[in-house]
Amino acid sequence: MSITAATGDQLEMLGITDTSQLSKLVPGFTFTQTGYGTAVYTIRGVGFQESSLAASPAVSVYVDEIPLPFPAETVAAALDPQRVEVLKGPQGLLYGENSTGGAVNYVAAKPTDYFTAGAKGSYGRFNTGDLEAFVSGPIADSLQGRLAVRTVQGGDWQYSYTRSDTVGAKNLTQARLLLDWRPSDDLEVSLNLNGWLDKSDSQAAQLIGIYPESNLVPIPAGLSNYPRAPNNNRAADWDPGLSLRRDDKFYQGSIRIDYKLPGDLTLTSISAHERYQRDRPMDLDGTSYTNFGDLESGWIGTTFQELRLSGLFPEHRGNWIVGGNYESDDTSDTNLIRFPSRVAR
């Protein structure tokens, strides 16, 4: 089995703060941002180039063995990691998902039995600040906790090449609370509450060419004569006064119970519920005319349950594990396309 693993310190040294940047670490890993905002992860050329919100990926992402079934939910998977493990190739029933390309499993940094805290930050172009902090330690005799938060705030990075206007602000907040309770040597309970809120601007489009879908309908003169975008990644255009601010959010709650049974047996239960919601306006024509717009809305609800029993063969000659898992996904994906055709003729 081909595996690439890295510690949290290695991820920090490489500047990897989300899954899309794993190409810095993992050979054969690529990331593509589709026109409708859905991420596509590919390993060794195997991926699913689909922009639908609820399209099951070929490369699955997990946090502490709990699947994030759809790429739109993976924004904060890399928050405060202890390590990441990337498995290449088909992964059968690993953690309950069928992955033809591979799997990415993040292991979150766990609560400590002593008090510790830390923070890190960076400042970059377009007044972009990235601040992350954590605090960890004992809460009671058998209870430990860890809280990690991250916020990314930045100014506009795109500019209109036909008027004085900008867009592209960054506004992302992530948080995770871990509680570990160990009332006895045989029982351990771990609670994970996490979520994120993204109110950043959607990316504006660039006009690189105009092609008629039918020769029966003439292209309006105002559109056919519209200036093409210059050779600059920041240059774009959109409707004046149109807010491209999105309202995407995600939360997850999970609980893991490990109970040691007589005979070197361990019974493990993992339960999780996730909820994702998207509200994202987009201007897709790359012009200042109200010609082609889209309001993306949708949600995902996931319930996941895994139960397994593990143990040792006689004389400790090997390990065995048997179990099963259940997952229910409920999704809605809506694109409200606008064709007002307010174009000068």
N, C-alpha and C positions, 0 to 999 in steps of 0.2 A: 504494500500500500504506500503510495507516494503522499507524504505529509510535509508541509512547511509550517513550522511553529515559531513563534516569537513572543518574548516577554513584553510586559507593558513598558518597561524601560527602553527596549529596542524600538517599539512603536513610537515612543516619544522622541527618541533620537532621530528617527527617520521623518518625523513630522506627520505621522499618520493619525488623523483624527476621525476618519470615517471610512466605511467599507470601500468607497470608490477609490481610495488612495492605496489600496493593497497592492496595486501594480508595482509600487516601489519595492515591495518585499517578495512577492510571489511570482516566479517565472510563469508565463502563460496566462496570467490573470489580467483581464481587461474590463473596463467600465465604459458604458455608453449611456448618455442622457438622451432619451427620446424627445421628440418634439412636444409631447404632452406631459413631460415631466417624470414619467416612469423610468426607473433605473433598470438597466440590463447588465447583469454580471455574466462574464464568460470565462471559462477555464479551458485552456488547450483548444480554443476555437469552438467549444460547445456551449451554446447559449440559446436563449429564446428571444428573438428580436420582435417583441410585441409591446405596444405602448398601452394596452388596456390595463386599468387599475387592478383587476382581479385575475390577470393571467399568471398561472403558476410558473415559476422560474425553473430553469435548468440548473441553476446554482442556488442552493438554499442557504439561508443564514439563520444561525441559532445563537442564543445567549443562555449559557448555563444549561445546555441540552434542551432548551425550549425553543421550538421553531417560531420564526417570524415568516409566515407562509408567503407573504407578498413583498416585493422589493420596496414598495412605498413605505413600509413600516420600519425599515432598517436604518433610519436617519441617526438614531442615537445608540446603535448597537455597540459602537466602539467607546462608549463613555466609561472612564475609569477602569480599564481592563487589567487583569492580572496577566493574561496571555491570550493569544489567538492561535487557532489551529485551522489550517486550510488543507482539506483532503481532496485530492484530484481523482477524477474518474467517477463512474457510476457508484452511488452509495445506497442502493437497495432500500432498506427500511431504517436506515440510521436516524435515530431520534424521531421516527415517525413520518419522514418525508422521503419521496422517491426523487432522487437527484441524478440526472444523467450526466451533468457536467462536473459536479463536485459539491463540496459543502464547506461553509465557513462557520466555525464555532468559536464564539467569544466566551471566555471565562472571566466573569467580573471579579474585581478585587474584593476579598471577603473581609468581614469585620474582624478586628483584632482584640486580643485579651488585654491590651494596654492602650493607653490614650495616644493617639497620633493624629496629626493633621498636616495638610500641605496645600499648596496653591501654585499655579503656574499661569503664565499669560503671554500674549504676544500682541504686537501692534504692527499693522502693515498698511499697504496702499489703500486709498479711498477711506481713510480713517477707520479701518477695520480692526476691532479689538476682540480678542479671543481669551476669555478668562475661565479657568477651571479650578475648583477647589473641592477638598474632601475633609471629613472629620470622622474618626473611627475610634472605638474603645468600648469598655464595659459599661452597661447601663445598670445591671443588677448582678447578683452572684452567678446566675446561669444564663444571663441575657447579654448579648453583644450587638452593637449596631454600627452601621456605616452609612453616611450620607454623602453623596457626590452631586455636584451641580456644575453646569457649564452654560455660558452664554456667549453668543457671537453677535456683535453689533457692528454694522458697517454702513458707509454712505453709498450714494449712487455711483455705479461704475459704467453704465451705458449712457450715451448722449445722443440726442437727435441731431442729424446732420442737415435738417431743413429749418430748424428753429432753435431757440435757446431753451432747452429743456433736458432733464436728466431723469433716470430711473435705475433701479437695481439695488435698492437698499437691502441690507441683511439684518434679520431680526429673528434669532433662533435661541431657544432656551430648552435645556435638558436637565433631568434630575433622576436620581435613583436612591431609594432607601432600602437597605438590607438589614434584616434582623435575624440573628441566629440564637435559638433557644435550645439549651441542652439540660433538661431537668435531671437526666441520669446518664450513665455511661452507655446505656443501650438505646437511648432515644435522642434524636436530633431533628429539630424543626427549623426550616429556613423560609423566611418570608421576603419576597421581592416585590416592591412597589416602584414602578418607574413610568416615565412619560416624557413627552416633549411637545413644544408648541412652536410652530414656524409661521411667522407673519412677515416673511421676506417678500420682495417683489418678484413676480414672475418675469422671466427673461423676455425681452422684446425681440421681434424678428427683424431680419435684414432682407431687403428687397434686392435680389440678384438677377431677376428676369421675370418676364410676363409671358405666359403661354396660354393661348385660348383652349378651352375644353371643347369648343364647337365653333366652326366657321359661320354658323347661322346667326350668332350673336356678336355684333361688333364690340371691340374693346373701347370703353369710353376714352376720349382724348386725354382727360386729366390723369387717367391711370397709365395709358400707354406712354405718355410723355414724362411720367414721374421719374425723377433722378434715381439712378441705381446707387446702392450703398457703396461708399469708398472702401478701399482695401484696408480695413481697420476692424479688428474684432469688437471694438467698443461701439462702433457706429450702428445705429438702428433707427427705427421710426415707429410711432404708435399714435393713437388718437389723442389730440390735445384734451387735457382734463380727465382722461381715463385713469382710474386707479387700478394698478396691477397688483395691489397688495393681496396676498393669499391669506387664508386662515386654515392651516392644516394642523391637526392635533392627533396625538396618540397616547394611550395609557395602557398599562398592563399590570396585572396582579397575579402573582404565582406563589405557590407554597409547595415545598418539598419536605417529605417526611422519610427519614431513614430509621428503621427499627431493627436492631440485632436480635435474631432468634437463636435458640440453642442449636448447636451443631455447626457453628461458623456460617450461619445463614443470615442474609440481610434482605429485608423487605423494603422496597423503595416505592414511594408514591409521589408523582409530580402532577400538580393540577395548575392550570393557568387559564386566564381569560384576558382577551385583548380587544381593544376597540380603536379603530382608526377612522378619522373623518377628514374629508378634503373639501375645500371651497377655494377655487383658484381661477381668477379671471386671466384671460390671455388675449393678446392682439396678434393675429396670425398673418396679416397681409403685409406687414413691414412698411406701411405708409401712414400718413396722417389722416387719410380718409377713413370714414366709418364703413368699411367694406367687408371685412371678414373677421369676426370675433368669436370667442368661445368662452363659456363659463363652465368649468369642470367642477362637478360636485359628485360626491359618492362617499361610501363608508364601507368598512369591513368589520365584521364581528367574528371572533374565533374563540372556541372553547377547546381545550386540549387536556387530555388525561392519559397518563402512562402509569402502569403498575408492573413491577418486575421483582423477581426473586433471584438472588445470586448466591453462590457459595463456592466451596473448594472441593476438588476431587480428593479421594483418599490419599493420604501421605503428601498432600499439597502438590500433586503432580499437574495441576492445572486449575483453571477457573471455568465455571459454567454460569450461564444466565438464561432465564426464560421469562417472558413477559408479553405484554400487549399494550397497544395504545389506541386512542380514539381521538379524532379531530373533527370538528364541525365548523365549516366556514360559511358565513352568510355575507354576501356582498351586493353592493349596488354601485353602478358606474354610469354617470349621466354626463353627456356633453351637449350643452345648449349652444348650437351654432347660430350666429347672427349674420345675415346677409342684407343689411339695410340698403346697400348700393347707393350711398350718398357720395357719388363721385362726379366731379366736373366733367361734362361731356363736350 
